[in-house]
Amino acid sequence: MDPFRISLALGPLAVYLVVLGGMNLMRRPFVVSGTRDTAALGLALFGLILVGPFELFYPSSASSLFGPFVWGFLASLYGLSVVLVLLSQRPRLVIYNIAVEELRAIMADLVEGLDGIEGLEGETQWAGDSLSLPKLGLQLHIDASSAMRNVSLVSSGPHQNYLGWRKLQIELSKALRQFKVRRNLRASWFLLIGLTFICLIVGMVAYDPQLVAQAMMEMIQR
């Protein structure tokens, strides 16, 4: 595989691994919505899909009609596929770099505050790792990854209030700003692999930029 295809395949993935490793090495937890988490993964895999399945099944007949614009059509197809996955997902919040026991304690205090705001006294229900907030329209359960110390709040059931999920994300983000955790040293592997990919890409481009440019033009004009 030529340097351009290697750079295209590993570039977005390298950035994703560096960001993921950096978030898990922070001293504070980081909250993202499930939509953003999945979208970031979709962007990270874009290069691999482009030089893999898309180039393998490249529509040569369409290329004779539309030329290099076929790559734009393929990129749009991938983008629409990612959007379809995002729209089919149930609401979810992902909290990076926190233990499930720490999150449960924060959630217990947070739910009491939300109860006071929304007038939900006596209606919030915990059942193991499941939580029900009827007036906010939320039913969720806690899904933990002990290896990476990441926790997801996943919706339970199809009937959910998206505004309630947004409110929960905002309040949880505020609660976690003052909460400090130990660094997750296991995430340093993600950071190391991502930086290795970046150094490899920079080295290949700097070694022979003309070869990279030639491979790019060949791929576009195939």
PyMOL commands that set and color helices and strands:
alter all, ss='L'
color gray80, all
select helices_A, chain A and resi 3-24+34-44+46-56+60-66+69-88+100-118+162-177+185-207+209-220
alter helices_A, ss='H'
color red, helices_A
select strands_A, chain A and resi 30-33+92-96+125-127+130-133+138-145+150-155
alter strands_A, ss='S'
color yellow, strands_A
deselect
rebuild
show_as cartoon
